[in-house]
Amino acid sequence: MKMAVGAISMRELQKISAGAIQALPHPVPIKNGTATVGVLVPAHSVSRDYLRKVFALLEEAEAKRTPEEQRAIDEVLAARGIE
């Protein structure tokens, strides 16, 4: 499956093989439309500096969430038994 390495859509995620995940050169965001809903981290070594950058971007995105967005996320997680 050929995919952009910048991001993976939810649709692509459903179809991606384990080999394709391991072949990713670095962690990539999982997108649902324009929203980033997760990060796919292939099981191979990644530099700590790169991981720091990825987590900094995640924290930055979290800081920009509106209270309504956070409530929606909390509701989805709670419905799945994740606190």
C-alpha positions in Angstrom: 0.0 0.0 0.0 1.5 3.3 -1.0 0.8 6.2 1.4 2.0 9.6 2.3 4.5 9.4 5.2 3.3 12.8 6.6 0.0 11.4 7.9 -2.2 8.3 7.7 -6.0 8.6 7.5 -8.3 6.4 9.5 -9.3 4.7 6.2 -5.6 3.9 5.4 -5.1 2.7 9.0 -7.8 0.1 8.5 -6.0 -1.3 5.5 -2.3 -1.1 6.5 -0.3 -4.2 7.0 2.1 -4.9 9.9 5.0 -4.8 7.4 3.9 -1.4 6.1 3.8 0.0 9.6 7.3 -1.3 10.4 8.5 0.2 7.1 7.4 3.7 8.2 10.5 5.8 8.7 9.2 7.6 11.8 6.0 8.1 13.9 3.2 9.6 11.9 0.0 11.2 12.9 -3.3 9.4 12.3 -5.9 11.8 10.9 -9.7 11.8 10.9 -10.4 14.6 8.4 -8.3 17.5 9.6 -8.2 16.3 13.2 -5.2 14.3 14.5 -6.6 11.5 16.6 -3.4 9.5 17.3 0.2 8.7 16.5 1.3 5.5 14.8 4.8 4.6 16.1 6.5 1.8 14.1 8.5 -0.7 16.2 12.0 0.3 15.2 14.3 2.6 16.9 13.6 6.3 16.6 15.9 9.0 17.9 15.0 10.5 21.2 15.2 14.0 19.7 12.5 13.0 17.1 10.3 11.6 19.8 10.7 14.7 21.9 9.5 16.8 18.9 6.5 14.5 18.3 5.4 14.7 21.9 6.0 18.4 22.0 3.6 18.7 19.0 1.0 16.6 20.8 1.2 18.7 23.9 0.9 21.9 21.8 -2.2 20.5 20.1 -3.6 19.5 23.5 -3.1 23.1 24.8 -5.1 24.5 21.9 -8.2 22.3 22.5 -11.3 24.2 23.4 -13.2 23.0 26.5 -15.9 21.7 24.2 -13.3 19.6 22.3 -11.9 18.3 25.5 -15.3 17.3 26.8 -16.0 15.5 23.5 -12.8 13.6 23.8 -13.4 12.7 27.4 -16.9 11.4 26.5 -15.5 9.2 23.8 -12.8 7.8 26.1 -15.3 7.2 28.9 -17.7 5.4 26.6 -14.8 3.0 25.8 -13.8 2.6 29.4 -10.7 4.7 29.2 -10.1 7.3 31.8 
